[in-house]
Amino acid sequence: MVPGDLLPHLRRAHDEIDRHYARPLDLAGLAAVAGVSRHHFLRCFAEVYGRTPVATLTRRRIERAQDLLRATNLTVTEVCHLVGYSSLGSFSSRFRQLVGVGPAAYQRRWADGAPRIPGCFVLMHGLSDTAIPEKPADRRRR
């Protein structure tokens, strides 16, 4: 049984996965976000969310990849890197395992002739979670 006072800390780590899935996240870093030891974090996280932090991270990355493959004209390789994978083979394998088809086949299945968001817009305008954010405008008068 997970103590109730630990739940907000586990939620903070879960939110870290949701927000920063494209970054390299590891168990030690996520446990630090939750403020507990790695072993205690792993055990409690799995009990509360029904899967390990790594499985949660993987699922989040693949869900975001599905969104990008359906809505944009980005290549599979570009999507692979945008969602945090450095290896196209690992990405494709994990995608196939979770979705049932490879990323290229998934993208073709959704290619219904509807206009797609150009990849350059995704990267330039922050539609990708990993796009470089613009600096806030300087509001001082000169």
PyMOL commands that set and color helices and strands:
alter all, ss='L'
color gray80, all
select helices_A, chain A and resi 4-19+27-34+38-49+53-71+76-82+88-99+103-109+119-124
alter helices_A, ss='H'
color red, helices_A
deselect
rebuild
show_as cartoon
